[in-house]
Amino acid sequence: MSISAPLLCVLPLLLHLGEPENLWKLKVPAAVSRAEQEGSVEALAEAFDVTWRADDWAAGAKLADRALKRHPQEPALVGVAMRALWRAGRLKDAEALVDRIPTDTRDRVALRTLIAIHLARCDRAAAGAVARRLEALEPQSAEDYYALFAARLDADELKGLDALLRRAERATDPKNGYPETLLGESIEGVADYLAAIGPEPLNQITAYGAAPMPPLVMFNLPSCDVLINGKGPYRMIVDTGGSMLLAVDTAVAEEIGLKSHGKASVRGVSGKSESEQVLVDELRIGTITCQRVFSRTFDVRGAIMGAADGIIGTGLFARGRMVLDFTTPQLIVEPSRAEPGRGQAADLRIVGDAKLIVPVTLQGGPALALLDTGADAVALAPATLTRLFPGKPIPKVQVGIGIGVGAGDKPAVSLPMDAVAMEFAGRKFPNYGGVGLDVLDTLLSPILGTQLDLLLGMPLFREMRSCTVDFPRGKLWIDWLPHD
């Protein structure tokens, strides 16, 4: 289970927390102008704070470049620059600053960002060590508490986690700007849930094995039949973009008799839905068995036109190695090990609620992508389209029908005029087409705390024989099909 800090994405499926008014945005121009004119450490530090709270990640990245060039040895600016680069999706640039943070630093921004970086790279020991340093300083802000929560949850240290989360709730104030404008709804009911289920680790893999993974009728997404507490079978989508939980349709939950441990909200690209938090004692997927599975129940069938009874977020397998074999097809879960998987190794970060984030090359430059088997599309962030096609109008349409979880919102879709050239894991795609999807800018990137350029759904996975993810080691391998 990998939860991102400093911006926490706690467990909901495709959670969208809306865009509450953020008055810090009005302060950005003056703060940035002063930093550019004066160039002092004080002015830069103030501008970093304002752009962060306003979530103006583009301005923050420019400040980072300016600060590191003008004051390369200034310790007061390294932490905030590292945070700004990480939020802007420049992960490698942020990681290059890690060794410049003193081991005895008292810079809370630096410590929180280090936790985020270590968790994304699946270095649990390093994240835990930094969390202990932050805790020794005594948490002072909601972001401090969220960073500690992230590290403890990732380490399966559930004892006392509910109390820590309640302190985070009390410290959260949307007036502080980003990320506190987003966090209140994201942790709704989670403390009550953790208190109710006890301190034993969640999502325990108790038997490794395999299961048939045929394409889902209508949607052509990977799916498996499962048994929940011995009942079923139920058809579930296998979703690498679906987080670290099991989503179960409300009617199925009632049929099985799953007990609610509190309410929560689930937001998707189409708006908000109410959900119940439940604990599945045993989940069987073929010969794979998981126990104490973190689960939510809501109208899954309604969200996906009755095509499936639920969604398996592949973060459930965060303590093992997962193979999505598209030729058999089957889902395989094995123990983590040092030996490489099949195919081409690819760079990977596991961010937020176990989202698979990969660096790619887009139009010859660096970009960041989300691997999502729960989407039968390729989508680009509008901010990325604007950068790639400057000055070129990109038509937008409002999607008036539900296309996923939630109700009440109409996501905007852009229609780019040109295909893009992409390279990933040793394979080149010279004419890669896709739509622009505003939720990449307004939903996933702010929640995950790093800016995404594109979402790579099943059109990419259909080019593969297999995709292997070793979660504890943070490793990814792609075995490509031959080119036609």
C-alpha positions in Angstrom: 0.0 0.0 0.0 1.6 3.2 -1.1 0.1 6.5 0.0 1.6 9.7 -1.4 2.8 12.5 0.9 2.7 15.5 1.1 -0.5 15.2 -0.8 -2.5 12.2 0.5 -4.9 10.2 -1.7 -6.6 8.0 0.9 -8.2 5.0 -0.7 -11.2 6.2 -2.7 -11.6 5.0 -6.3 -10.9 7.8 -8.8 -11.5 10.3 -6.0 -12.3 13.8 -7.2 -12.6 16.4 -4.5 -13.9 19.2 -6.7 -12.3 22.6 -7.0 -13.1 24.6 -3.9 -12.3 28.3 -4.0 -8.6 28.9 -3.3 -7.9 32.6 -2.6 -4.2 31.9 -2.7 -4.4 31.9 -6.5 -4.9 35.7 -6.4 -1.6 36.1 -4.5 0.6 34.3 -7.0 1.3 37.1 -9.5 2.6 39.6 -6.9 4.6 36.9 -5.0 6.3 35.6 -8.2 7.0 39.2 -9.5 8.7 40.1 -6.2 10.8 36.9 -6.4 11.8 37.6 -10.0 12.7 41.2 -9.3 14.5 40.8 -6.0 15.8 37.2 -6.3 16.4 37.1 -2.6 16.1 33.9 -0.5 13.3 35.5 1.5 11.3 36.5 -1.6 11.8 33.2 -3.3 10.7 31.3 -0.1 7.6 33.4 0.1 6.8 32.8 -3.6 7.3 29.0 -3.2 4.8 29.0 -0.3 2.2 31.0 -2.2 2.5 29.0 -5.4 2.2 25.8 -3.4 -0.9 26.8 -1.5 -2.4 28.0 -4.8 -1.4 24.8 -6.5 0.2 26.7 -9.3 2.6 23.9 -10.1 3.9 25.5 -13.3 4.9 28.7 -11.5 6.4 26.6 -8.8 8.6 24.7 -11.2 9.9 28.0 -12.8 10.7 29.2 -9.3 12.6 26.0 -8.6 14.8 26.5 -11.7 15.4 30.1 -10.8 16.2 29.4 -7.1 18.6 26.5 -7.8 20.4 28.5 -10.4 20.7 31.7 -8.3 21.2 30.1 -4.9 22.6 26.6 -5.5 24.0 26.3 -2.0 21.1 27.8 -0.1 19.7 25.0 2.2 16.5 27.0 2.9 15.4 26.6 -0.7 16.3 23.0 -1.5 13.3 21.5 0.2 10.7 23.8 -1.3 12.4 23.5 -4.8 12.3 19.7 -4.5 8.6 19.8 -3.5 7.8 22.1 -6.4 9.5 19.9 -9.0 7.8 16.8 -7.7 4.4 18.5 -7.9 5.2 19.6 -11.5 5.8 16.0 -12.5 9.6 16.5 -12.8 10.2 13.5 -10.7 13.8 12.8 -11.6 14.8 16.5 -11.1 13.2 16.3 -7.6 15.0 13.1 -6.8 18.3 14.6 -7.8 18.0 16.9 -4.8 17.4 14.2 -2.2 21.1 13.9 -1.4 21.3 17.6 -0.8 19.0 17.4 2.2 21.1 17.2 5.4 20.4 14.1 7.5 19.8 16.3 10.5 17.5 18.8 8.7 14.6 20.3 10.6 13.0 21.5 7.3 9.5 20.0 7.5 8.8 20.6 3.8 11.9 18.7 2.9 11.0 15.8 5.2 7.5 15.5 3.9 8.7 15.5 0.3 11.3 12.9 1.1 8.6 10.7 2.5 6.7 11.1 -0.8 9.7 10.3 -2.9 10.8 7.3 -0.9 7.3 5.8 -0.9 7.0 6.3 -4.6 10.2 4.4 -5.1 9.0 1.7 -2.7 11.9 2.3 -0.2 9.9 1.6 3.0 13.0 1.7 5.2 14.0 5.1 4.0 10.5 6.5 4.3 10.2 5.2 7.8 13.4 6.7 8.9 12.4 10.1 7.5 9.0 9.8 9.2 10.6 9.2 12.6 12.7 12.3 12.1 9.6 14.3 11.3 7.7 12.9 14.3 10.6 13.8 16.6 10.1 17.4 15.6 6.4 17.0 16.7 3.8 17.5 13.9 2.6 21.1 13.6 0.4 21.1 10.5 -2.1 18.9 8.7 0.5 18.1 6.1 2.9 16.8 8.8 0.2 14.5 10.1 -0.7 13.3 6.6 2.9 12.5 5.8 3.2 10.4 9.0 -0.1 8.7 8.3 1.2 7.8 4.8 4.4 6.2 6.1 2.7 4.2 8.8 0.0 2.9 6.6 2.5 1.8 4.0 4.4 0.0 6.7 1.2 -1.8 7.9 1.4 0.0 11.3 -2.3 0.4 11.9 -2.2 0.6 15.7 -3.0 4.2 16.7 -3.5 5.2 13.1 -7.1 6.3 13.7 -6.0 8.7 16.4 -3.3 10.1 14.2 -5.8 10.7 11.4 -8.2 12.4 13.8 -5.4 14.8 14.7 -4.9 15.4 11.0 -8.6 16.2 10.6 -8.6 18.7 13.4 -5.5 20.5 11.9 -7.0 20.7 8.4 -8.2 24.1 7.3 -9.1 24.8 3.6 -8.1 28.4 4.2 -4.5 27.2 4.2 -4.9 26.4 0.5 -3.5 23.3 -1.2 -3.5 20.5 -0.3 -5.8 21.2 2.6 -8.5 22.4 0.2 -8.8 18.8 -0.9 -8.1 16.6 2.1 -11.2 16.9 4.2 -13.5 14.8 2.0 -10.7 12.4 1.1 -10.4 11.1 4.7 -14.0 11.2 5.5 -14.9 8.1 7.7 -11.4 6.5 7.4 -10.5 7.1 11.1 -13.8 5.4 12.1 -13.1 2.5 9.8 -9.6 2.0 11.1 -10.8 2.1 14.7 -13.5 -0.5 13.9 -11.4 -3.1 12.0 -8.5 -3.4 14.4 -4.7 -3.1 14.0 -3.9 -6.2 11.9 -2.5 -5.5 8.4 -4.9 -5.0 5.5 -4.8 -6.7 2.1 -2.9 -9.8 3.2 -1.9 -12.2 0.4 -2.4 -15.6 2.0 -2.1 -17.7 -1.1 -0.3 -16.9 -4.4 -1.7 -18.3 -7.6 -3.5 -17.4 -10.9 -6.9 -16.7 -12.3 -8.4 -16.5 -15.8 -8.6 -12.9 -17.0 -10.9 -12.7 -20.0 -11.9 -9.3 -21.5 -15.1 -7.9 -20.1 -18.0 -8.0 -22.4 -18.9 -4.5 -23.8 -16.0 -2.7 -22.3 -13.1 -5.0 -23.4 -11.3 -4.5 -20.1 -9.5 -7.3 -18.2 -11.7 -9.1 -15.6 -11.7 -12.0 -13.2 -14.4 -14.0 -11.4 -14.0 -13.8 -7.6 -15.5 -15.3 -4.4 -16.2 -12.9 -1.6 -16.3 -14.6 1.8 -17.0 -17.8 0.0 -20.0 -16.4 -2.0 -20.1 -15.8 -5.8 -18.7 -15.9 -8.3 -18.8 -12.2 -9.1 -17.2 -10.6 -12.1 -14.7 -7.9 -11.3 -12.6 -5.5 -13.5 -8.9 -5.7 -12.9 -7.9 -2.0 -12.7 -4.3 -0.8 -12.3 -5.8 2.7 -11.9 -8.3 1.6 -9.3 -6.2 2.0 -6.1 -5.6 -0.4 -3.2 -9.1 -1.4 -2.5 -11.9 -3.7 -3.7 -15.0 -1.9 -4.9 -18.1 -4.0 -4.5 -21.5 -3.2 -5.9 -24.1 -2.3 -3.2 -26.5 -5.1 -4.2 -23.7 -7.6 -4.0 -22.6 -6.4 -0.6 -26.1 -6.8 0.7 -26.3 -10.3 -0.8 -23.1 -11.3 0.9 -24.0 -9.6 4.2 -21.0 -7.2 4.3 -21.1 -5.1 7.5 -20.6 -1.3 7.0 -17.9 0.3 9.2 -18.9 3.9 8.2 -19.7 6.0 5.3 -17.4 7.7 2.8 -17.6 9.5 -0.5 -16.4 8.3 -3.8 -15.9 10.7 -6.6 -15.1 9.8 -10.2 -15.0 11.6 -13.5 -18.7 12.0 -13.5 -19.2 13.3 -9.9 -19.8 12.1 -6.4 -21.4 8.9 -5.0 -21.9 7.8 -1.4 -20.2 4.6 -0.3 -19.9 2.3 2.7 -16.6 1.1 4.0 -16.5 -2.6 4.6 -13.9 -5.3 5.4 -13.9 -8.4 3.2 -12.6 -11.3 5.3 -11.6 -13.4 2.3 -11.2 -12.6 -1.4 -10.5 -15.5 -3.8 -9.5 -14.8 -7.3 -8.8 -18.2 -8.9 -6.2 -19.8 -6.7 -5.1 -16.3 -5.3 -6.4 -15.6 -1.8 -6.3 -12.3 0.1 -7.6 -11.7 3.6 -8.7 -8.5 5.5 -9.3 -6.7 2.2 -10.0 -3.0 2.4 -13.3 -2.5 0.5 -15.9 0.0 -0.4 -19.5 -0.5 -1.6 -21.4 1.7 -4.0 -23.4 1.5 -7.2 -20.6 -0.1 -9.3 -23.1 -1.7 -11.7 -24.7 1.6 -12.4 -21.4 3.3 -13.0 -20.4 0.7 -15.6 -23.7 -0.1 -17.2 -24.0 -3.4 -15.3 -21.0 -4.9 -17.0 -19.3 -6.0 -13.8 -20.1 -6.5 -10.1 -17.0 -4.6 -8.8 -13.4 -3.5 -9.4 -10.2 -5.0 -8.2 -7.7 -2.2 -7.5 -4.4 -3.9 -8.2 -2.8 -2.2 -5.2 -4.4 -5.1 -3.3 -1.3 -7.0 -4.4 1.1 -4.4 -3.0 3.0 -7.1 -1.0 3.7 -9.3 -4.1 4.5 -9.5 -7.8 1.6 -9.2 -10.2 1.7 -10.4 -13.8 -1.0 -9.4 -16.2 -0.6 -12.0 -18.9 -2.7 -10.9 -21.9 -1.9 -13.9 -24.1 -3.3 -16.6 -21.8 -5.0 -14.4 -20.5 -4.6 -14.6 -16.8 -3.8 -12.7 -13.6 -0.9 -14.1 -11.7 0.2 -13.1 -8.2 3.6 -14.3 -7.0 6.0 -13.6 -4.2 8.3 -10.6 -4.7 11.8 -11.6 -5.8 15.0 -10.2 -7.2 14.9 -12.0 -10.5 13.6 -9.8 -13.4 10.3 -10.3 -15.0 9.7 -11.0 -18.7 10.5 -8.3 -21.3 11.8 -4.8 -21.1 12.5 -3.1 -17.8 10.7 0.2 -17.4 11.1 3.0 -14.9 8.2 3.1 -12.3 6.9 5.1 -9.4 4.0 3.9 -7.3 2.2 7.0 -6.2 -0.9 7.8 -4.1 -3.2 4.8 -3.7 -0.9 2.5 -5.7 -1.2 4.3 -9.0 1.4 3.1 -11.5 3.2 6.2 -12.8 5.8 5.9 -15.6 8.2 8.4 -17.3 7.7 8.4 -21.1 9.0 10.4 -24.0 6.3 12.6 -25.6 7.1 14.6 -28.7 10.8 14.1 -28.0 10.5 15.5 -24.4 10.0 14.0 -20.9 6.5 13.3 -19.8 4.6 11.4 -17.1 1.9 8.8 -17.6 -0.6 6.8 -15.6 -1.0 3.1 -16.6 -4.7 2.3 -16.3 -6.2 -1.0 -17.3 -9.6 0.3 -16.2 -9.7 2.7 -19.1 -10.2 1.8 -22.8 -8.6 5.0 -24.0 -5.6 7.1 -24.3 -6.0 10.6 -22.9 -3.8 13.7 -22.6 -3.9 16.4 -20.0 -5.2 19.7 -21.5 -2.2 21.5 -20.0 0.0 19.1 -21.9 -1.9 19.7 -25.2 -1.5 23.4 -24.7 2.3 22.9 -24.2 2.6 20.6 -27.2 0.4 22.7 -29.6 1.0 26.3 -28.5 -1.4 28.8 -30.1 -3.5 26.1 -31.7 -7.2 25.9 -30.7 -8.2 22.6 -29.2 -12.0 22.1 -29.3 -13.7 21.0 -26.1 -17.0 19.3 -25.5 -18.9 18.5 -22.3 -19.7 14.9 -21.9 -23.3 14.9 -21.0 -23.7 11.2 -20.1 -22.2 9.3 -17.3 -18.8 7.7 -18.2 -17.8 6.4 -14.8 -18.2 6.6 -11.0 -20.3 9.4 -9.6 -23.1 11.7 -10.8 -23.7 15.4 -11.2 -20.5 16.5 -13.1 -19.8 16.8 -16.8 -16.2 16.3 -17.6 -14.7 18.2 -20.5 -13.1 16.3 -23.3 -10.6 18.0 -25.7 -10.3 16.9 -29.3 -6.6 17.3 -30.3 -6.1 17.8 -34.0 -2.7 16.0 -34.3 -1.4 12.7 -33.1 1.7 12.7 -30.8 4.9 10.7 -30.9 5.5 8.6 -27.7 8.2 6.3 -26.6 7.9 3.9 -23.6 9.8 0.9 -22.4 11.8 0.6 -25.6 8.9 0.9 -28.0 8.2 3.9 -30.2 4.7 5.0 -31.2 5.1 7.6 -33.9 1.4 8.5 -34.3 -0.3 8.1 -31.0 -3.8 9.4 -30.9 -5.9 10.3 -27.9 -8.4 12.7 -26.4 -7.8 15.4 -24.0 -9.4 14.8 -20.6 -9.6 17.7 -18.1 -9.8 15.4 -15.0 -6.1 14.7 -15.5 -5.4 18.3 -14.6 -8.3 18.9 -12.2 -8.7 15.4 -10.6 -5.8 13.0 -10.6 -2.7 15.3 -10.6 -3.7 17.5 -7.7 -4.7 14.4 -5.6 -1.6 12.4 -6.4 0.6 15.5 -5.9 2.4 15.1 -9.2 1.5 16.4 -12.6 0.4 13.8 -15.2 0.7 14.3 -18.9 -1.3 11.4 -20.1 -3.3 8.3 -19.2 -2.4 5.1 -21.0 -5.3 2.7 -21.0 -6.0 -0.7 -22.7 -5.0 0.5 -26.2 -1.4 0.4 -24.9 -1.8 -2.9 -22.9 -3.1 -4.6 -26.1 0.4 -4.1 -27.5 1.8 -6.3 -24.7 2.2 -10.0 -24.1 2.4 -9.2 -20.4 2.9 -6.5 -17.8 4.8 -7.4 -14.6 4.8 -5.2 -11.5 6.9 -6.2 -8.4 5.3 -3.8 -5.9 7.7 -4.1 -2.9 10.7 -3.5 -5.2 9.0 -0.9 -7.3 9.9 -2.7 -10.6 8.1 -2.9 -13.9 8.6 -5.0 -17.0 6.8 -4.9 -20.3 6.9 -7.8 -22.7 5.8 -6.4 -26.1 4.0 -8.2 -28.8 6.0 -8.2 -32.1 5.3 -5.2 -34.4 3.1 -6.0 -37.4 
